[in-house]
Amino acid sequence: EGGGAMYIEDADPNIFNCWFYGNRAFKGGAISAREDASPRNFNCIFTNNEASDTRGGAILFHENNTNTASPQIINSTFFANTSDVNDAVAIDELGGSSDQINLTITYSIFQSNGFNVSNNDFTNTPALTLVDCHFDNAQSAIQSGSSVPLQFTASTNIFSAGHLFADPTNGPSEGD
């Protein structure tokens, strides 16, 4: 079912101070959370994870029943995560008309992920709340791949075209 490092189903774990590096899975390169799963990720780093044939290079939240999930990502960093559609975090509601994912991302950094957060919900309007986050490219921060728009709430986020990280040996690249 996915999750190169963790597969979470119908559980609400707290995940603290973890580094997810180089994981690969069909769905959710590092973490796949489904069926009413509401994990809370604190101070985690997601680097070079890959979903080989679908969404969620780092994390895929997917729901296909009548439950509501409320996952949280807090003070985490996403760098160079990829998937078939080039996203780091994906919301993918596949089920009936009453399933719902309410994702909150707070104090987090997204760098070099293509689309950083994407929505593939074809039935409901998922809620996405971003608070004090940094995205490295405003054109690819949020992407909706369905006809159902994201319900988007933002507060004090930074969307920039430059790079957040610099090479410590060679300094910042051109355009930083």
N, C-alpha and C positions, 0 to 999 in steps of 0.2 A: 504493500500500500504506500510505501514511501518513507521519507525521513531517514536520511543517511546516518544520522547520529541518534535521533529520537523519533519514535512514533508514539503519539499521545492520542488516546481515544477515551472520551467520556471521563476526563480527569482534569484537575486544576492544579498542576504542580507549580511550585515556585522554583525558578531556575536562576541561581546566583553565580556571578563571577566566572562564567564559562567562556572558553574560546572554542568556537566551532570552525575548524580549518580543514579545507579540502575534502569535505564530505560530498557524496554523490548518490542520488536516488532518482527514481522515475518521477516522483512527486515530492516536493519539499526537500531540497538538497541537504539541509542540516536537520530541519524539524518539519514533521507533518503532523498537524493537529486537526482532529475531526470529531464529529458526533458530540457536540456540546462540550468540547474541550476548551478551557479558558486558561491556558498557561500564562504565567507572569514571568517575563524575562527581565532580570535586573543586572546591569553592568556586564553584559555579554558582548563578545566580539564575534562577528560572522565574516570570515574571509575566505574567498576562493571556493565557495560551495556551489554545487551545480545540480539543477533539476534537469535530467537528460532529455525528457520528452514532454514536459509540460511546464507548469508555472511554479513560482516560488523557489528561486535559486537558493535562498537562505531558509525561508519559512513559507509554508503553505497552510493557510487556515481554510478548511473546507467543511461544509455542513450539508448534509443531504437528508435531513429529517425535519421535524417540526420544533426543534429546540432553538434556544438563543445562546450564543457563545459571546463572551466578553473578554477576549484576550488582551493583554497589555505588554507593551515593550517599553522599558524604562532605562534611560541612560546607557543605551547600547550603540554599537558602531557596526555598520554594514559596509564592507569594502570588496569590490570586484566579485560579486556573486552573480551567477548567470543561470539562465533557463532557456527553454525553447523560444519563449517570447521576450527574453532578456529582462526579467524583473527580479528584484531581491525579495520582496514580501508580496504575497498574493492573497487575495480574498476570492474564494471560489465556492459560491453557494450553488449546489447542484440539485437540490431537492424541491420539495413542495412549496406552496405559496406562503407558508408561515415560518420557514427557517430564517434565521437572522444572525449576522455576525457584526458585533459592535467593537471595532478595533481602536484602541487608544495607544498612540506612540508619543512618548514624552522624553525630552532631553536626549535625543538620539541624533546620530550623524550618519548620512548616506553619501558614499563617495564611489564613483566609477562603477555603478551597477546597471547602467542602461536605464530602464524604467525602475524607479525605486519602490513604488507601491502601485500595484495594479489590481483592478477589479474585473472579475469574469463572472459576475452574477447576472443570470438571465431571468430571475424571478422576483427578487426583492431589491430594496435599496439598502445596501449595507452602510453602516455608519462608520466613518473614519474621523477620528479626532487627533490632530497634531498639535502638540504644545512644545514650544521652544526647541524645535528641531532644525538641523542644517542639512540642506540638499545641495549637492555640488552643481546641479544644472537645472535651472527652472523649467526648461522645455521637457525634461524627462522626470520630473519629481513624481507626478501622479498621472496614471493612465487608466482610462476606463475602456475595456475591451468588449463591453456589452451595450445593449440599448438601454440598460437601466443605469442612471447616473449614481455616483457616490453621493451620499449625504455627507458633506465635507465641512468640518469645523476646524478653523486654524487660529492659533494665537501665538504671536511673536516668533514666527519661523523665519529662517534666512534661506532664500533661494538665490544662489549665485552661479555665475557662469565659470568662475575660476576654480582652481583646485584647493581643497582644504588642507591637503598634506603636501609636504615638499620632500624631495629626495635629500636625505641628510648629507650625502657625499657631494652631490652636484648642485644643491640648492634648488630653488623653484624652477619649474619648466617655463618656457616662454608663454606669456599670457597670464601668469599668476600675479 
